[in-house]
Amino acid sequence: MPVCSCHPISPHKKLRIPDWYVSSLMLDRAMDAILRRVKRLDRTHDIPYLAGYSVDGQTIYIDRHLPRVMNYKGRKIDVARYLIMHEEVEKTLIDQLGLHYLHAHQIATRAEEALIRADKILWRDYDRFMQKYVKTVGDERLKKVPKDLDLKPYRDEHDFDLIKRMRKALTAKGLRKGENASALAKAVGEYETALKDQRRDAEAHRKKPTKQK
């Protein structure tokens, strides 16, 4: 691979239009490509943290209680556009590049934020709107979870209480090939034990007096 593969022959020319406009055009094109990949958009289930994806990546799930539009400064904003961007980028990075969920999530959030800013929406306003509908640990509205929802993000986040609730709410097994409910329950228990040990050790280290110089 060449060291410099960015138009080595012809010099760059500064475009005579604002950078945000170029970004908006490129993101719109990227979004079009992403939307062509989405086989199915489902809005009929309860989804932790508003959106998720099926194990095979063919379906994007958006929580059924999230409004389809956000009224913003006289505009009606289709919020699915940004959630789809996030979930598709995240799923692709995990499945195709083998990234850990937490890393893929951070990159996907940046892509989501870029798309929002390109549409001239303040991130804080968008996030404030979304937070009103988030279902998290202990939320009694988490009752109808899709059978094929990919649980890897929740496992990687070590959100064990939420996983337990999801297991009870699943309409059918939503596990990867070769997994089963008892194995997941055992793994959750092991994680919880390990985390308790880690927290205990961290607390003991914090309380340990330091030597005076």
Backbone as a printed PyTorch tensor [residue, N CA C, xyz], in Angstrom:
tensor([[[  0.8500,  -1.1950,   0.0000],
         [  0.0000,   0.0000,   0.0000],
         [  0.8840,   1.2420,   0.0000]],

        [[  0.6410,   2.2240,  -0.8730],
         [  1.4810,   3.4290,  -0.9010],
         [  1.3570,   4.2250,   0.3800]],

        [[  2.4220,   4.9180,   0.7130],
         [  2.4130,   5.7300,   1.9280],
         [  1.3920,   6.8420,   1.8100]],

        [[  1.3380,   7.4800,   0.6380],
         [  0.3700,   8.5520,   0.4090],
         [ -0.5120,   8.1630,  -0.7650]],

        [[ -1.7670,   7.9290,  -0.5010],
         [ -2.6710,   7.5110,  -1.5800],
         [ -3.7430,   8.5630,  -1.8220]],

        [[ -3.4730,   9.8030,  -1.4190],
         [ -4.4790,  10.8640,  -1.5240],
         [ -4.1430,  11.8010,  -2.6800]],

        [[ -4.4880,  11.3950,  -3.8800],
         [ -4.2980,  12.2090,  -5.0820],
         [ -2.8720,  12.7440,  -5.2030]],

        [[ -1.8660,  11.8760,  -5.4150],
         [ -0.4800,  12.3330,  -5.4140],
         [ -0.1060,  13.1730,  -6.6300]],

        [[ -0.9010,  13.1350,  -7.7010],
         [ -0.5350,  13.8340,  -8.9360],
         [ -1.1150,  15.2450,  -8.9730]],

        [[ -2.4290,  15.3450,  -8.8990],
         [ -3.0680,  16.6590,  -8.9890],
         [ -3.1450,  17.3100,  -7.6160]],

        [[ -2.8730,  18.6100,  -7.5320],
         [ -2.9150,  19.3000,  -6.2400],
         [ -4.3480,  19.4670,  -5.7560]],

        [[ -4.4820,  19.5730,  -4.4400],
         [ -5.8000,  19.8110,  -3.8570],
         [ -6.2540,  21.2290,  -4.1600]],

        [[ -7.5280,  21.4000,  -4.3480],
         [ -8.1090,  22.7280,  -4.5400],
         [ -9.1460,  22.9570,  -3.4510]],

        [[ -9.0830,  24.1140,  -2.8290],
         [-10.0380,  24.4310,  -1.7770],
         [-11.4090,  24.6880,  -2.3900]],

        [[-12.4020,  23.9590,  -1.8830],
         [-13.7510,  24.1450,  -2.3800],
         [-14.3040,  25.4840,  -1.9030]],

        [[-15.0780,  26.1250,  -2.7640],
         [-15.6040,  27.4430,  -2.4270],
         [-16.9970,  27.3490,  -1.8060]],

        [[-17.1790,  26.3590,  -0.9720],
         [-18.4230,  26.2180,  -0.2210],
         [-18.0570,  25.8360,   1.2090]],

        [[-18.9200,  26.1330,   2.1680],
         [-18.5890,  25.8600,   3.5840],
         [-18.3300,  24.3770,   3.8460]],

        [[-17.4370,  24.1000,   4.8020],
         [-17.1110,  22.7240,   5.1590],
         [-18.3360,  21.9670,   5.6450]],

        [[-19.2190,  22.6610,   6.4130],
         [-20.3940,  21.9710,   6.9450],
         [-21.3000,  21.4930,   5.8290]],

        [[-21.2890,  22.2300,   4.6980],
         [-22.1550,  21.8500,   3.5820],
         [-21.6340,  20.5790,   2.9200]],

        [[-20.3030,  20.5060,   2.7580],
         [-19.6840,  19.3010,   2.2050],
         [-19.9530,  18.1170,   3.1090]],

        [[-19.7810,  18.3170,   4.4210],
         [-20.0240,  17.2550,   5.3810],
         [-21.4590,  16.7670,   5.2980]],

        [[-22.3880,  17.6960,   5.1750],
         [-23.8010,  17.3360,   5.0920],
         [-24.0810,  16.4890,   3.8620]],

        [[-23.5120,  16.8820,   2.7340],
         [-23.7090,  16.1230,   1.4960],
         [-23.1370,  14.7170,   1.6130]],

        [[-21.9350,  14.6000,   2.1730],
         [-21.2910,  13.3040,   2.3060],
         [-22.0390,  12.4050,   3.2810]],

        [[-22.5060,  12.9830,   4.3710],
         [-23.2450,  12.1970,   5.3500],
         [-24.5890,  11.7430,   4.7910]],

        [[-25.2080,  12.5870,   3.9860],
         [-26.4600,  12.1830,   3.3430],
         [-26.2180,  10.9940,   2.4170]],

        [[-25.1090,  11.0390,   1.6960],
         [-24.7830,   9.9380,   0.8000],
         [-24.4890,   8.6610,   1.5850]],

        [[-23.7510,   8.8190,   2.6770],
         [-23.4530,   7.6610,   3.5260],
         [-24.7380,   7.0950,   4.1170]],

        [[-25.6400,   7.9870,   4.5240],
         [-26.8980,   7.5410,   5.1140],
         [-27.7360,   6.7890,   4.0960]],

        [[-27.7290,   7.2360,   2.8610],
         [-28.4620,   6.5330,   1.7990],
         [-27.9410,   5.1080,   1.6420]],

        [[-26.6140,   4.9630,   1.6790],
         [-26.0050,   3.6380,   1.5460],
         [-26.3780,   2.7530,   2.7260]],

        [[-26.3820,   3.3380,   3.9200],
         [-26.7380,   2.5810,   5.1210],
         [-28.1850,   2.1320,   5.0740]],

        [[-29.0740,   3.0330,   4.6710],
         [-30.4970,   2.7020,   4.6090],
         [-30.7730,   1.5670,   3.6170]],

        [[-29.9700,   1.4860,   2.5730],
         [-30.1450,   0.4030,   1.5960],
         [-29.7770,  -0.9470,   2.1980]],

        [[-28.9560,  -0.9320,   3.2390],
         [-28.5390,  -2.1820,   3.8830],
         [-29.5650,  -2.6920,   4.8870]],

        [[-30.3590,  -1.7710,   5.4210],
         [-31.3410,  -2.1630,   6.4300],
         [-32.4770,  -2.9290,   5.7740]],

        [[-32.6360,  -4.1830,   6.1510],
         [-33.6790,  -5.0180,   5.5630],
         [-35.0400,  -4.7560,   6.2090]],

        [[-35.0140,  -4.4130,   7.4970],
         [-36.2720,  -4.2580,   8.2110],
         [-36.0990,  -3.3090,   9.3950]],

        [[-37.0660,  -2.4090,   9.5590],
         [-37.0890,  -1.5060,  10.7040],
         [-38.3050,  -1.8550,  11.5380]],

        [[-38.0690,  -2.1880,  12.8010],
         [-39.1340,  -2.6480,  13.6910],
         [-39.3490,  -1.6430,  14.8120]],

        [[-40.6130,  -1.2170,  15.0040],
         [-40.9660,  -0.2680,  16.0560],
         [-42.0190,  -0.8560,  16.9970]],

        [[-42.0720,  -2.1530,  17.1280],
         [-43.1620,  -2.7820,  17.8810],
         [-42.7150,  -3.3940,  19.2060]],

        [[-41.4660,  -3.1580,  19.6080],
         [-40.9500,  -3.7820,  20.8230],
         [-40.3880,  -2.7560,  21.8080]],

        [[-40.1280,  -3.2420,  23.0190],
         [-39.4380,  -2.4430,  24.0340],
         [-37.9460,  -2.7200,  23.9060]],

        [[-37.1670,  -1.6700,  23.6930],
         [-35.7340,  -1.8370,  23.4570],
         [-34.9400,  -1.0330,  24.4830]],

        [[-34.1050,  -1.6910,  25.2700],
         [-33.2530,  -0.9550,  26.2160],
         [-32.3890,   0.0690,  25.4930]],

        [[-32.3020,   1.2600,  26.0500],
         [-31.4920,   2.3300,  25.4740],
         [-31.9590,   2.7300,  24.0800]],

        [[-33.2430,   2.5570,  23.8090],
         [-33.9550,   3.0940,  22.6440],
         [-33.7920,   2.3150,  21.3410]],

        [[-32.6230,   1.7860,  21.0640],
         [-32.4410,   1.1100,  19.7740],
         [-31.4640,  -0.0510,  19.8980]],

        [[-31.5750,  -0.9890,  18.9560],
         [-30.6980,  -2.1590,  18.9380],
         [-30.8010,  -2.8340,  17.5860]],

        [[-30.2270,  -4.0280,  17.4980],
         [-30.2310,  -4.7480,  16.2280],
         [-30.3690,  -6.2370,  16.4810]],

        [[-30.8220,  -6.9380,  15.4620],
         [-30.9680,  -8.3830,  15.5630],
         [-29.5930,  -9.0390,  15.5130]],

        [[-29.5360, -10.2800,  15.9220],
         [-28.2700, -11.0160,  15.9120],
         [-27.6710, -11.0670,  14.5110]],

        [[-28.5110, -11.2600,  13.4950],
         [-27.9980, -11.3560,  12.1280],
         [-27.8210,  -9.9870,  11.4680]],

        [[-28.1920,  -8.9250,  12.1650],
         [-27.9960,  -7.5820,  11.6340],
         [-28.9950,  -7.1650,  10.5710]],

        [[-29.9780,  -7.9840,  10.3150],
         [-30.9510,  -7.6840,   9.2610],
         [-32.0480,  -6.7140,   9.7270]],

        [[-32.2400,  -6.6250,  11.0340],
         [-33.3060,  -5.7910,  11.5700],
         [-32.7510,  -4.7640,  12.5430]],

        [[-33.2010,  -3.5260,  12.3910],
         [-32.9070,  -2.4870,  13.3570],
         [-34.1680,  -2.2910,  14.1930]],

        [[-34.0030,  -2.3270,  15.5150],
         [-35.1360,  -2.1520,  16.4210],
         [-35.0890,  -0.7560,  17.0430]],

        [[-36.2350,  -0.0800,  17.0350],
         [-36.3860,   1.2020,  17.7120],
         [-37.5350,   1.0650,  18.6980]],

        [[-37.3360,   1.5340,  19.9020],
         [-38.3320,   1.3710,  20.9500],
         [-39.6980,   1.8830,  20.5120]],

        [[-40.7240,   1.1170,  20.8310],
         [-42.0710,   1.4170,  20.3550],
         [-42.6620,   2.6880,  20.9620]],

        [[-42.1110,   3.1470,  22.0850],
         [-42.6490,   4.3420,  22.7170],
         [-41.9460,   5.6270,  22.2780]],

        [[-40.8920,   5.5000,  21.5060],
         [-40.1840,   6.6820,  21.0400],
         [-40.9730,   7.3460,  19.9080]],

        [[-41.2970,   8.6230,  20.0190],
         [-42.0150,   9.3060,  18.9300],
         [-41.2280,   9.2580,  17.6300]],

        [[-41.9390,   9.2340,  16.5400],
         [-41.2700,   9.1660,  15.2410],
         [-40.5990,  10.4820,  14.8640]],

        [[-41.1300,  11.5790,  15.3710],
         [-40.5550,  12.8810,  15.0290],
         [-40.2700,  13.6950,  16.2790]],

        [[-39.2830,  14.5450,  16.1750],
         [-38.9540,  15.5030,  17.2170],
         [-39.2430,  16.9000,  16.6700]],

        [[-40.0990,  17.6320,  17.3370],
         [-40.3820,  19.0010,  16.9230],
         [-39.2130,  19.8770,  17.3550]],

        [[-38.5780,  20.5020,  16.3900],
         [-37.3590,  21.2470,  16.6760],
         [-37.3150,  22.5440,  15.8740]],

        [[-37.5100,  23.6480,  16.5650],
         [-37.4280,  24.9790,  15.9540],
         [-38.2710,  25.0750,  14.6910]],

        [[-39.5070,  24.6050,  14.7910],
         [-40.4210,  24.6840,  13.6670],
         [-40.2660,  23.5780,  12.6350]],

        [[-39.3390,  22.6470,  12.8820],
         [-39.1030,  21.5320,  11.9650],
         [-39.5630,  20.2340,  12.6140]],

        [[-39.9170,  19.2820,  11.7790],
         [-40.2500,  17.9410,  12.2560],
         [-39.1060,  17.0150,  11.8490]],

        [[-38.3500,  16.5420,  12.8470],
         [-37.1400,  15.7520,  12.6070],
         [-37.4360,  14.2670,  12.7700]],

        [[-37.1200,  13.4870,  11.7440],
         [-37.2710,  12.0350,  11.8060],
         [-36.0990,  11.4570,  12.5870]],

        [[-36.3340,  11.0560,  13.8350],
         [-35.2440,  10.6140,  14.7020],
         [-34.7020,   9.2360,  14.3160]],

        [[-35.4730,   8.4400,  13.5810],
         [-35.0100,   7.1070,  13.1910],
         [-33.7280,   7.1950,  12.3770]],

        [[-33.5890,   8.2380,  11.6090],
         [-32.4220,   8.4460,  10.7510],
         [-31.1200,   8.3480,  11.5450]],

        [[-31.0780,   8.9670,  12.7120],
         [-29.8570,   9.0140,  13.5070],
         [-29.6210,   7.7080,  14.2660]],

        [[-30.6820,   7.1100,  14.7390],
         [-30.5480,   5.8390,  15.4430],
         [-30.0860,   4.7340,  14.4960]],

        [[-30.6050,   4.7430,  13.2830],
         [-30.1900,   3.7450,  12.2910],
         [-28.7060,   3.9000,  11.9840]],

        [[-28.2640,   5.1480,  11.8090],
         [-26.8420,   5.3990,  11.5670],
         [-26.0070,   4.7890,  12.6870]],

        [[-26.3830,   5.0700,  13.9250],
         [-25.6230,   4.5720,  15.0760],
         [-25.5820,   3.0490,  15.1080]],

        [[-26.7450,   2.4140,  15.0070],
         [-26.8120,   0.9590,  15.1540],
         [-26.1060,   0.2320,  14.0210]],

        [[-26.2380,   0.7190,  12.8110],
         [-25.5900,   0.0710,  11.6660],
         [-24.0650,   0.1840,  11.7450]],

        [[-23.5750,   1.3630,  12.1010],
         [-22.1300,   1.5490,  12.2390],
         [-21.5920,   0.6570,  13.3560]],

        [[-22.2800,   0.6570,  14.4780],
         [-21.8480,  -0.1460,  15.6250],
         [-21.8160,  -1.6310,  15.2940]],

        [[-22.8830,  -2.1370,  14.7250],
         [-22.9820,  -3.5630,  14.3940],
         [-21.9040,  -3.9690,  13.3880]],

        [[-21.6730,  -3.1260,  12.3960],
         [-20.6620,  -3.4350,  11.3760],
         [-19.2640,  -3.4890,  11.9730]],

        [[-18.9530,  -2.5390,  12.8430],
         [-17.6310,  -2.5170,  13.4650],
         [-17.3970,  -3.7390,  14.3430]],

        [[-18.4410,  -4.1970,  15.0170],
         [-18.3190,  -5.3720,  15.8750],
         [-18.1700,  -6.6410,  15.0460]],

        [[-19.0530,  -6.8060,  14.0710],
         [-19.0800,  -8.0520,  13.3000],
         [-17.9740,  -8.1380,  12.2580]],

        [[-17.6910,  -7.0320,  11.5820],
         [-16.7390,  -7.0680,  10.4730],
         [-15.2950,  -6.7920,  10.8890]],

        [[-15.1070,  -5.9550,  11.8950],
         [-13.7540,  -5.6060,  12.3250],
         [-13.3770,  -6.2020,  13.6710]],

        [[-14.3510,  -6.8310,  14.3380],
         [-14.0580,  -7.4730,  15.6030],
         [-13.8220,  -6.5150,  16.7590]],

        [[-14.3250,  -5.2870,  16.6490],
         [-14.1410,  -4.3320,  17.7350],
         [-14.9780,  -4.7160,  18.9420]],

        [[-14.4850,  -4.3680,  20.1180],
         [-15.2560,  -4.5390,  21.3370],
         [-16.4410,  -3.5780,  21.2750]],

        [[-17.5360,  -3.9580,  21.8920],
         [-18.7370,  -3.1220,  21.8420],
         [-18.4760,  -1.6900,  22.2960]],

        [[-17.7560,  -1.5330,  23.4120],
         [-17.5470,  -0.1950,  23.9510],
         [-16.8020,   0.7040,  22.9760]],

        [[-15.8690,   0.1230,  22.1970],
         [-15.1440,   0.9040,  21.1990],
         [-16.0590,   1.2190,  20.0120]],

        [[-16.7810,   0.2170,  19.5440],
         [-17.6880,   0.4150,  18.4150],
         [-18.7700,   1.4360,  18.7670]],

        [[-19.2420,   1.3880,  19.9980],
         [-20.2860,   2.3100,  20.4400],
         [-19.8030,   3.7540,  20.4050]],

        [[-18.5660,   3.9760,  20.8270],
         [-18.0220,   5.3280,  20.8230],
         [-17.9210,   5.8800,  19.4050]],

        [[-17.4490,   5.0600,  18.4720],
         [-17.3290,   5.4920,  17.0790],
         [-18.7070,   5.7530,  16.4840]],

        [[-19.6500,   4.8600,  16.7650],
         [-21.0120,   5.0160,  16.2480],
         [-21.6660,   6.2830,  16.7880]],

        [[-21.3890,   6.6120,  18.0470],
         [-21.9410,   7.8290,  18.6350],
         [-21.3940,   9.0590,  17.9340]],

        [[-20.1170,   9.0260,  17.5770],
         [-19.5140,  10.1560,  16.8440],
         [-20.1600,  10.3120,  15.4720]],

        [[-20.4360,   9.1940,  14.8110],
         [-21.0940,   9.2570,  13.5040],
         [-22.5080,   9.8090,  13.6430]],

        [[-23.2030,   9.3640,  14.6740],
         [-24.5670,   9.8490,  14.9400],
         [-24.5480,  11.3520,  15.2030]],

        [[-23.5940,  11.7870,  16.0070],
         [-23.5000,  13.2030,  16.3390],
         [-23.1540,  14.0420,  15.1100]],

        [[-22.2740,  13.5270,  14.2570],
         [-21.9070,  14.2500,  13.0360],
         [-23.1200,  14.4430,  12.1320]],

        [[-23.9390,  13.4160,  12.0250],
         [-25.1340,  13.5010,  11.1930],
         [-26.1230,  14.5100,  11.7670]],

        [[-26.2430,  14.5240,  13.0710],
         [-27.1460,  15.4660,  13.7370],
         [-26.6750,  16.9000,  13.5240]],

        [[-25.3860,  17.1340,  13.7020],
         [-24.8490,  18.4790,  13.5130],
         [-24.9630,  18.9280,  12.0600]],

        [[-24.7790,  17.9950,  11.1340],
         [-24.9140,  18.3320,   9.7140],
         [-26.3370,  18.7540,   9.3800]],

        [[-27.2940,  18.2450,  10.1440],
         [-28.6980,  18.6310,   9.9520],
         [-29.0660,  19.8620,  10.7700]],

        [[-28.0520,  20.5520,  11.2930],
         [-28.2270,  21.8010,  12.0430],
         [-29.0910,  21.6110,  13.2920]],

        [[-28.7900,  20.5410,  14.0270],
         [-29.4710,  20.2540,  15.2860],
         [-28.4140,  20.2220,  16.3850]],

        [[-28.6970,  20.8640,  17.4990],
         [-27.7650,  20.8290,  18.6270],
         [-27.8380,  19.4690,  19.3130]],

        [[-26.6690,  18.8950,  19.5790],
         [-26.6180,  17.5690,  20.2060],
         [-27.3360,  17.5700,  21.5480]],

        [[-27.1680,  18.6180,  22.3280],
         [-27.7810,  18.6470,  23.6610],
         [-29.3120,  18.6150,  23.5610]],

        [[-29.8680,  19.2380,  22.5250],
         [-31.3210,  19.2350,  22.3490],
         [-31.8090,  17.8510,  21.9290]],

        [[-31.0620,  17.2370,  21.0360],
         [-31.3930,  15.8850,  20.5840],
         [-31.2950,  14.8990,  21.7440]],

        [[-30.2110,  14.9800,  22.4950],
         [-30.0000,  14.0550,  23.6080],
         [-31.0510,  14.2510,  24.6940]],

        [[-31.4210,  15.4890,  24.9630],
         [-32.4550,  15.7700,  25.9660],
         [-33.7860,  15.1380,  25.5550]],

        [[-34.1030,  15.2240,  24.2870],
         [-35.3420,  14.6220,  23.7740],
         [-35.3080,  13.1000,  23.9390]],

        [[-34.1850,  12.4900,  23.5730],
         [-34.0610,  11.0420,  23.6280],
         [-34.1110,  10.5010,  25.0610]],

        [[-33.4740,  11.1910,  25.9810],
         [-33.3750,  10.6980,  27.3500],
         [-34.7320,  10.5380,  28.0200]],

        [[-35.7200,  11.2680,  27.5360],
         [-37.0590,  11.1670,  28.1230],
         [-37.6980,   9.8020,  27.8770]],

        [[-37.1870,   9.0600,  26.8960],
         [-37.8210,   7.8040,  26.5050],
         [-36.9340,   6.5790,  26.7420]],

        [[-35.7450,   6.7760,  27.3090],
         [-34.8210,   5.6610,  27.5200],
         [-35.3570,   4.6980,  28.5780]],

        [[-35.3010,   3.4090,  28.2660],
         [-35.6490,   2.3610,  29.2180],
         [-34.3290,   1.7370,  29.7100]],

        [[-34.1200,   1.7910,  31.0090],
         [-32.8780,   1.2560,  31.5650],
         [-33.1880,   0.2350,  32.6490]],

        [[-32.2060,  -0.0400,  33.4900],
         [-32.3540,  -1.0410,  34.5430],
         [-33.5300,  -0.6810,  35.4530]],

        [[-34.3680,  -1.6690,  35.7370],
         [-35.4830,  -1.4770,  36.6460],
         [-36.7030,  -0.8180,  36.0330]],

        [[-36.6630,  -0.5310,  34.7440],
         [-37.7900,   0.1230,  34.0850],
         [-38.9110,  -0.8860,  33.8610]],

        [[-40.0560,  -0.6180,  34.4410],
         [-41.1860,  -1.5460,  34.3520],
         [-41.7850,  -1.6020,  32.9560]],

        [[-41.4160,  -0.6630,  32.0950],
         [-41.9470,  -0.6710,  30.7290],
         [-41.2380,  -1.6800,  29.8330]],

        [[-40.1850,  -2.2890,  30.3410],
         [-39.4170,  -3.2490,  29.5560],
         [-40.1150,  -4.6070,  29.6140]],

        [[-41.1190,  -4.7790,  28.7790],
         [-41.9600,  -5.9730,  28.8370],
         [-41.9350,  -6.8030,  27.5540]],

        [[-41.7200,  -6.1760,  26.4290],
         [-41.8170,  -6.8770,  25.1530],
         [-40.5160,  -6.7060,  24.3730]],

        [[-39.6190,  -7.6730,  24.5300],
         [-38.3060,  -7.6180,  23.8940],
         [-38.2760,  -8.5910,  22.7140]],

        [[-37.7380,  -8.2050,  21.5570],
         [-37.7130,  -9.1160,  20.4050],
         [-36.8780, -10.3610,  20.6660]],

        [[-37.3000, -11.4520,  20.0720],
         [-36.6520, -12.7330,  20.3280],
         [-35.2290, -12.8090,  19.7890]],

        [[-34.9180, -12.0190,  18.7610],
         [-33.5850, -12.1060,  18.1560],
         [-32.7350, -10.8770,  18.4210]],

        [[-33.0800, -10.0970,  19.4470],
         [-32.2780,  -8.9280,  19.7810],
         [-30.8670,  -9.3650,  20.1760]],

        [[-29.8630,  -8.7320,  19.5900],
         [-28.4750,  -9.0610,  19.9070],
         [-28.1670,  -8.5740,  21.3190]],

        [[-27.7960,  -9.4810,  22.2120],
         [-27.5510,  -9.1390,  23.6090],
         [-26.0970,  -8.7850,  23.9000]],

        [[-25.2410,  -8.8960,  22.9130],
         [-23.8140,  -8.6510,  23.1520],
         [-23.5360,  -7.2680,  23.7510]],

        [[-24.1730,  -6.1970,  23.2470],
         [-23.8960,  -4.8870,  23.8590],
         [-24.1920,  -4.8520,  25.3480]],

        [[-25.2530,  -5.5210,  25.7720],
         [-25.6270,  -5.5010,  27.1830],
         [-24.6770,  -6.3640,  28.0110]],

        [[-24.1960,  -7.4640,  27.4310],
         [-23.2160,  -8.2960,  28.1280],
         [-21.9000,  -7.5360,  28.2730]],

        [[-21.4790,  -6.8860,  27.1980],
         [-20.2110,  -6.1690,  27.2220],
         [-20.2410,  -4.9830,  28.1760]],

        [[-21.4090,  -4.4120,  28.3820],
         [-21.5330,  -3.2910,  29.2970],
         [-21.6300,  -3.7610,  30.7430]],

        [[-21.7070,  -5.0920,  30.9470],
         [-21.8310,  -5.6640,  32.2920],
         [-23.0900,  -5.1570,  33.0030]],

        [[-24.1470,  -4.9300,  32.2430],
         [-25.3980,  -4.4560,  32.8200],
         [-26.2240,  -5.6720,  33.1960]],

        [[-25.8180,  -6.3390,  34.2680],
         [-26.3580,  -7.6510,  34.5890],
         [-27.8180,  -7.6260,  35.0190]],

        [[-28.1990,  -6.6070,  35.7740],
         [-29.5990,  -6.5190,  36.1890],
         [-30.5030,  -6.3970,  34.9730]],

        [[-30.0430,  -5.6110,  33.9970],
         [-30.8370,  -5.4370,  32.7830],
         [-30.9190,  -6.7480,  32.0120]],

        [[-29.8210,  -7.4810,  31.9440],
         [-29.8330,  -8.7590,  31.2320],
         [-30.8370,  -9.7130,  31.8710]],

        [[-30.8590,  -9.7410,  33.1930],
         [-31.7930, -10.6290,  33.8790],
         [-33.2410, -10.2740,  33.5410]],

        [[-33.5250,  -8.9700,  33.5190],
         [-34.8790,  -8.5350,  33.1710],
         [-35.2080,  -8.8850,  31.7230]],

        [[-34.2000,  -8.7440,  30.8620],
         [-34.4200,  -9.0410,  29.4450],
         [-34.6890, -10.5280,  29.2460]],

        [[-33.9850, -11.3510,  29.9870],
         [-34.1960, -12.7950,  29.8460],
         [-35.6350, -13.1630,  30.2060]],

        [[-36.1820, -12.4720,  31.2040],
         [-37.5650, -12.7470,  31.6070],
         [-38.5460, -12.1980,  30.5750]],

        [[-38.1600, -11.1220,  29.8980],
         [-39.0770, -10.4620,  28.9760],
         [-39.0250, -11.0280,  27.5610]],

        [[-38.0020, -11.7920,  27.2380],
         [-37.8760, -12.3250,  25.8840],
         [-39.0780, -13.1940,  25.5110]],

        [[-39.5830, -12.9690,  24.3020],
         [-40.7080, -13.7710,  23.8300],
         [-40.2290, -15.1440,  23.3640]],

        [[-38.9430, -15.2440,  23.0570],
         [-38.3180, -16.5250,  22.6840],
         [-36.8170, -16.3150,  22.8620]],

        [[-36.0650, -17.3620,  22.7180],
         [-34.6230, -17.2380,  22.9250],
         [-34.0080, -16.3260,  21.8680]],

        [[-33.3000, -15.3040,  22.3600],
         [-32.6420, -14.3750,  21.4540],
         [-31.1430, -14.4930,  21.5530]],

        [[-30.6680, -15.6980,  21.6350],
         [-29.2460, -15.9440,  21.8450],
         [-28.5430, -16.3410,  20.5590]],

        [[-27.2230, -16.2130,  20.5770],
         [-26.4310, -16.6410,  19.4290],
         [-26.4090, -18.1670,  19.3450]],

        [[-26.0160, -18.6640,  18.2070],
         [-25.9470, -20.0990,  18.0000],
         [-25.0050, -20.7270,  19.0210]],

        [[-25.4850, -21.7820,  19.6880],
         [-24.6710, -22.4750,  20.6660],
         [-24.8400, -21.9630,  22.0880]],

        [[-25.5660, -20.8330,  22.2560],
         [-25.8050, -20.2930,  23.5920],
         [-27.1620, -20.7570,  24.1100]],

        [[-27.3200, -20.7160,  25.4190],
         [-28.6140, -21.0330,  26.0070],
         [-28.8010, -20.2160,  27.2710]],

        [[-30.0370, -20.1750,  27.7490],
         [-30.3780, -19.3130,  28.8760],
         [-29.6030, -19.6700,  30.1350]],

        [[-29.4390, -20.9560,  30.4130],
         [-28.7370, -21.3680,  31.6290],
         [-27.2670, -20.9720,  31.5770]],

        [[-26.6730, -21.0790,  30.3950],
         [-25.2650, -20.6910,  30.2500],
         [-25.1020, -19.1960,  30.4670]],

        [[-26.0530, -18.4110,  29.9390],
         [-25.9960, -16.9700,  30.1160],
         [-26.1630, -16.6030,  31.5900]],

        [[-27.0980, -17.2600,  32.2750],
         [-27.3240, -16.9960,  33.6930],
         [-26.0640, -17.3110,  34.5040]],

        [[-25.4030, -18.3990,  34.1640],
         [-24.1650, -18.7710,  34.8570],
         [-23.0800, -17.7340,  34.6120]],

        [[-22.9810, -17.2770,  33.3630],
         [-21.9710, -16.2800,  33.0170],
         [-22.2220, -14.9740,  33.7560]],

        [[-23.5000, -14.6000,  33.8540],
         [-23.8500, -13.3790,  34.5750],
         [-23.4180, -13.4880,  36.0310]],

        [[-23.6700, -14.6380,  36.6400],
         [-23.2660, -14.8560,  38.0180],
         [-21.7690, -14.7490,  38.1970]],

        [[-21.0170, -15.3110,  37.2550],
         [-19.5620, -15.2560,  37.3250],
         [-19.0580, -13.8180,  37.1770]],

        [[-19.6940, -13.0780,  36.2580],
         [-19.3220, -11.6790,  36.0690],
         [-19.5870, -10.8730,  37.3300]],

        [[-20.7450, -11.0970,  37.9310],
         [-21.1070, -10.3600,  39.1320],
         [-20.1180, -10.6280,  40.2550]],

        [[-19.7200, -11.8790,  40.4080],
         [-18.7460, -12.2380,  41.4320],
         [-17.4080, -11.5540,  41.1690]],

        [[-16.9800, -11.5910,  39.9180],
         [-15.7080, -10.9700,  39.5440],
         [-15.7380,  -9.4650,  39.7740]],

        [[-16.8590,  -8.8280,  39.4420],
         [-16.9760,  -7.3860,  39.6270],
         [-16.9800,  -7.0110,  41.1100]],

        [[-17.6470,  -7.8370,  41.9220],
         [-17.6550,  -7.5760,  43.3650],
         [-16.2440,  -7.6650,  43.9300]],

        [[-15.4960,  -8.6850,  43.4710],
         [-14.1140,  -8.8350,  43.9220],
         [-13.2710,  -7.6370,  43.4840]],

        [[-13.5140,  -7.2070,  42.2400],
         [-12.7530,  -6.0780,  41.7030],
         [-13.0590,  -4.7980,  42.4840]],

        [[-14.3220,  -4.5800,  42.7840],
         [-14.7060,  -3.3850,  43.5410],
         [-14.1330,  -3.4340,  44.9600]],

        [[-14.1460,  -4.6320,  45.5680],
         [-13.6160,  -4.7710,  46.9220],
         [-12.1210,  -4.4660,  46.9520]],

        [[-11.4050,  -5.0020,  45.9660],
         [ -9.9670,  -4.7640,  45.9050],
         [ -9.6670,  -3.2830,  45.6570]],

        [[-10.4770,  -2.6550,  44.7800],
         [-10.2730,  -1.2430,  44.4730],
         [-10.5340,  -0.3800,  45.7040]],

        [[-11.5710,  -0.7400,  46.4670],
         [-11.9080,   0.0100,  47.6700],
         [-10.8080,  -0.1570,  48.7220]],

        [[-10.2790,  -1.3750,  48.8470],
         [ -9.2090,  -1.6200,  49.8070],
         [ -7.9560,  -0.8340,  49.4320]],

        [[ -7.6800,  -0.7710,  48.1230],
         [ -6.5150,  -0.0270,  47.6530],
         [ -6.6880,   1.4610,  47.9130]],

        [[ -7.9280,   1.9470,  47.7250],
         [ -8.1970,   3.3650,  47.9410],
         [ -8.0020,   3.7640,  49.3960]],

        [[ -8.3790,   2.8690,  50.3120],
         [ -8.3000,   3.1530,  51.7470],
         [ -6.9020,   2.9140,  52.3180]],

        [[ -6.0470,   2.2470,  51.5530],
         [ -4.6950,   1.9420,  52.0380],
         [ -3.8990,   3.2300,  52.2030]],

        [[ -3.3540,   3.4870,  53.3900],
         [ -2.6080,   4.7400,  53.6210],
         [ -1.3410,   4.7980,  52.7800]],

        [[ -1.0450,   5.9910,  52.2840],
         [  0.1610,   6.1740,  51.4820],
         [  1.3120,   6.5690,  52.3920]],

        [[  2.5210,   6.1620,  52.0150],
         [  3.7050,   6.4750,  52.8070],
         [  4.0940,   7.9360,  52.6190]],

        [[  4.3970,   8.5730,  53.7210],
         [  4.8420,   9.9590,  53.6780],
         [  6.3110,  10.0320,  53.2940]],

        [[  6.6210,  10.9160,  52.4070],
         [  8.0340,  11.0800,  51.9990],
         [  8.7910,  11.8690,  53.0420]]])
